[in-house]
Amino acid sequence: MAIPAIGSYPLPTPDSFPKNKASWTLQPARAALLVHDMQQYFLRFYEPDSALLKTLIGNIAALKRWAARHGVPVFYTAQPHQQPAGDRALLNDMWGPGLPAADAAQQAIVPEIAPSAGDVVLDKWRYSAFQRSDLAERLKAQQRDQLVIVGVYAHIGCMITAVEAFMKDVQPFLVGDAVADFSEAEHRMALQYVATRAGVVLATQDIASTAN
């Protein structure tokens, strides 16, 4: 019932990404960056110091630098350590007690990509970052209708957040080599679904190297 131990797997490379159905172009003046669930708790299921983790964190750090250069607002999601049973609700049936049963320090975002001054950390209660948060209102207030999504886990919260963004008329961009999952198969499933049903899949380098 709990999250399984996750073996290292090769991150999909841009030449193997699925073909995007939509032809949207990412524009920094319209975009926000969402760093999804990059907490100590969720990363502890990966092999420590694996190439997968190092690449994931390094790519997200590169996208944070891109956001800082272009004035792109950065949002984080993080599950709180304190989750009353009524708030956690059906998650208990699917995943067990989760983060509340772990040490409180596991709530923290990993230090390599910790929030910077001005970044917003949203409490995370459900798979989608939009559920029980004011993310949609914050995006609208800042006139942002594009959302770059990175983090874990690709086929759960990242994909579902992308789908809900699409249903809110926010263009989601899932960064294929800046998300990670339980397995390569589930990772690729998430990329395939978003690219063909709800968004655009891009590579870190495609975004981080943009000059404007």
N, C-alpha and C positions, 0 to 999 in steps of 0.2 A: 504493500500500500504506500510506503514511503518512496521518495525519489531514489532510483537505483544508482549504484556506483557506475560512473560513466567512463568507459575506456576511451583513450585518445583515438582520434580518427583524423584523416587529412581534411582540412577545410576545403570546400569547393573553390576552385580557381575561376577567375572571370571568364576564361575561355570555355568553361563548362556550365556557366549559368544558363538558365532557360531563356528563351526568346521572350521579350516583353511584348504584350499585346498593345499596351498604351504607349504613346509616343511623347509622354510628358518630359519636360526639361526642368531639372532642378534649378531654382533661382534663389540664391541666398536671401534676397530681400523679401521673399515670400515664405522662407523655410524656418522650421524649428528642429532642433535635434533632441531626440528622446533616447536616453540611456536607460535601458529596461532591466531592472532587477539585478544589477551587477553587485550583489551583496556577497559578503563572505559566505553566508549560509549556502547560497545556490551554487557558488563556485567550488565549495569543498567536496562536491561529489565527483569532480574531475580529478585526474591524476595530477598530483602536485608538480609544478614546474614543467608541465607537458608543453610541447611545441604548440598545441592547440590553444592552451590558455595564454601563452606568451604572445601568440599572433593576435588572438582576440583582443587582449588588453592593449597591445601596441596599436592595433588599427583603430580602436575606439579613442585612444589618446590622440592619434593623428586627426581624427574627426573633431575632437574637442578643440584642437588648435585651429582647424579650419573654421569652426564656428566662431572662435574668438577673433580671428582675422576679419571676418565678414559681418560681425555684429549679429550673428544668428543666436537667438535665445536657446538656452539649454535646460531641458527638464530631465529629472530622474524619477524613476519609480522605485520604491523600497517598501517591502512589507514591514509593518511595525512588529516589534517583539511581543507587545501586549495585544493579544487578539482574543477578546471574549468569545465564548463558544457561539453565541448568537451572531456575532460578526463573521466568524470564520465559516460557520454554517456547513454547506455541502462540501467545502474543501476538506473538511475532516473525513468525510466518507471516501473521498478520492485519494487523499494524500496523507492521511493521518494528522497528527498534531503539528507537524511542520516546524517552522521557525520558533513558535512559542515554547517548544520543548528543548530548544538549544540554548546555549549560553547567549546572554544578551549582546555580547560583543559581535556575534554573527550577523547582527542587523546591519552593520556598517558597510558602506560601499568600499570596495577594494581601494587601497590608498593610491595606487598608480593613476587612477582616474577619479579621484574624490571630487565632489562638487567644488567649484570655484565660487568666489564672491559673485553674487548676482544670479547664480543658478538656482533653480527651484526644485525642491524635492517633494514629490507627491506621495502620500500614503497609498499603498497598493492593496486592494482588497479582493479583486477578482482578476481573471485572466486579462481582460482589457484594461489598459491604463485609463480609459475614459470612464469606467464604471466607478461610481462613488468618489469622483474627483472633479475638480473644476478645470481640467485640462482643456476641454472644448471652449470654455468661456475665456480662458487665458489666451488661447490661440486667436480667437476672434478679436479680443481686445488689442492684440498686437498685430492684427491684420496679417496673420500667417495662415496660409491655406495649403501648405506642404509640410509633411512630417517625415523626417529622416529617422529610421528606427534601427537601433543597434542593441546588442545585449543577449540575454538568455530568457527563456529557452525559445528557439526559433519557431517550433511548431505549436507552441502553446501561447504564451503571452505576446510574443512579438507578432506572430501571424494574426492572432485574434485582434490585437490593437490595430494592425494594418487594415483588417476587414472593417472594423468599426469606424476608423478614420474615413475610409472610402464611403461608408454609408452616411457620414456626416459631411460629405463633399469636401473633405480634406485629402489631397493627393498623398498617399503613403509611398515612401521610398525605403525599401528594406535593403540594408547593405549586406550582401551575401557573404562577405568574408569578415564581417564585424558582428555576426551573430553566431551562436553555438547551440548545440542541441544534445539529445541523448545519444544520437547515432548519426552517421552520415546519411542513412536512408531518410530519417525523419527531418534532418536539416534540408536535404534536397526536396523533400515533399513540400516543406514550407515555402521554399523559393519558387517551386513550380506553381503552387497555388496562388501566391501573391502575383507572380508575373503574368498569370493568365486569367485571374479572376478579380483582383482587387488593387493592383498597384504596379510599381516598377521595381525591379531588382537591379541594383548598381554595385560596383566595386568600390572599396575604400579609395583606391588610387584615382578613380574617375572623379571623385568628389574632392579629395584632399589637394589635388593638383590644379583645381580650377582657379583661375586668376580673378574672376569676377562673379 
